Amino acid sequence: MPDKLRIAYFVHSLRSDWNNGNAHFLRGLLREFSALGHQAIIFEPSREWSIDNLLTEHDGAEALVEFEHTYSELSIQLYDPEDIAHASTWRRLLRDFDVVIVHEWNPADLAYVLLELRDELGYRMLFHDTHHRASSSPNQIRLLGVDRFDGVVAFGEALRIIYRSRFAMHRVWTLHEAADTQVFRPLPAKTKCQDVVWIGNWGDEERSQEIREFLIRPASRMPSRRFSIHGVRYPNHALEELRASNVMYEGYLPNLRAPYVYAASRVTVHIPRQQYADAMSGIPTIRVFEALACEIPLISAPWNDTENLFREGDLAFVADSKQMQCAIEQFLSDPARAQAQAHRGRETVLARHTCKHRAAELEEICKEVLA
């Protein structure tokens, strides 16, 4: 087994974060993995859904420039999506790799050609899942031939259990998402532009009722407080509800600018999608780690921290809109209490949930699958 690993990582996109929360964690993870002395080459299609939509935003091109400047260490190799099933191309490019990792948001045609070449070239293959389709749409995962991979890397214990029980996978590791603390950190702000901010997308009706319960309704009962939302794919009826409730809709926010928005806000909230509150309880998703890393008080809609990722008091949990309203008012009226919780949450992230931590865990997973 080599001391220095060479991995190929296949993504939908690292360059674009438009409705692509996967990019947040993977950018930091692969930078920190390379910092351990390993080589990580990222393969990404030159044209894809996320980046096509990003470029329709007025600041989309600028967001790409920001990404390239911030993550200049990353080695990204673009490929023509028309060549996705050409085995000769991948045979040449992957000849000397130890491990090939395929992220969940990739087409089945690519997975199958890489699996065929695995048997020829001798690398190991891992499937990395940071989504809920294994629970909500398992047949879509089966189309990727996941049962033929050498193992699965799942972003929570609930998902690891699903792969072992529903897909009969024996080698499944848990690798939680985490904050890239080189980017997500406390920043000074001259003024607080809003009282409450939420950064998140509408999400194909996966949390529309939750957005109404934990953001729109509290905002409608607090007309003197300034609420704002950043995100994409909000339908017209949702925008009308926001306007009626005095919530400012700010549109797409490049994730690299989120720390500045948090710094200009007094409180943020977390509203998980239905899958992460029910079938995949225990998986907080990336925004929790990022917000706490920025040292902003965080109030969360219900989800069960079954893996004890956080300490009591790192963030506040509420059960309904009235409790959300009460918690917001408490934090806004008691800045010292709010700051104490924010500081505690950041302490936990720095101690346990950074991309540097996860890169070391990924290193061990790769060594284990090679052994």
Secondary structure, DSSP 8 states (H G I E B T S, - for coil): --SS-EEEEE-S-SS--TT-THHHHHHHHHHHHHHTT-EEEEEEESS-HHHHHHTTSTTHHHHHHHHHHHTTT-EEEEE-GGGTT-HHHHHHHTTT-SEEEEESSS-HHHHHHHHHHHHHH--EEEEEE-SSHHHH-HHHHHTTTGGGSSEEEESSHHHHHHHHHHS--S-EEE----B-TTTSS----SS--EEEEEE---TTTTSHHHHIIIIIHHHHT-TTS-EEEE-S---HHHHHHHHHTTEEE-----GGGHHHHHHTEEEEEE---HHHHTTTTT---HHHHHHHHTT--EEE-S---TT--S-TTSSEE-SSHHHHHHHHHHHHH-HHHHHHHHHHHHHHHHHH-BHHHHHHHHHHHHHHHH-
